[in-house]
Amino acid sequence: MDSEHPEESGRKSIYGDHLAELENIRKELMERVDRLRTRIREETGYDPIEHCLSRIKSEESMREKCVRKGLPQTEESALFKIHDAIGMRIVCAFLNDVYMVRDYLLGFEDIQIVQEKDYIKNAKPGGYRSLHLIIKMESGYYAEIQIRTISMDTWAVLEHQLTYKKNISGSKELIASELKRCADELASTDLSLQTIKDMINGDI
């Protein structure tokens, strides 16, 4: 999820003159996560975050999303109607870490969480699991933060390939069925690993 800079020669960016500001906010969010990791380590002796990635949505992807949502391909749509021009993915080792990070993010007074979708407790039909937050910065810009476990992240990579890769050999329906089965098994494993961790720490 590295930062992508939309480049289209001869065509005005859908982000107008705001791309530099979006990039600054992306970097600021990454720095905040780094400081958050330090704070949690100091308070708990444990780093709940395995890794963190971020990006600015590419020009092509943003225009395609505007079309899908029936919105005009304008700065207004890209910056304020669609809320994931800035995207961040935080990957944690254990289930409880996901919610710990979410709770710490809620503590930032200058960040407003305007939407939360918990696809961990309420998985999508195909098996997708992740915690999605839409946040609004003081500057008025939005960002989407996805928080998930390592197993959820690995699964999502395969699901993304199935959705977008062309010329897949084999039945997409069969692969989707196998992915759903794996998603359920991984969810059960995540719960078991969390229980073992809690037992080791004397939490249960």
Secondary structure, 3 states (H helix, E strand, C coil): CCCCCCCCCCCCCCCCCCHHHHHHHHHHHHHHHHHHHHHHHHHHCCCCEEEEEEEECCHHHHHHHHHHCCCCCCHHHHHHHCCCCEEEEEEECCHHHHHHHHHHHHCCCCEEEEEEEECCCCCCCCCCCCEEEEEEECCCCEEEEEEEEHHHHHHHHHHHHHHHCCCCCCCHHHHHHHHHHHHHHHHHHHHHHHHHHHHHCCCC
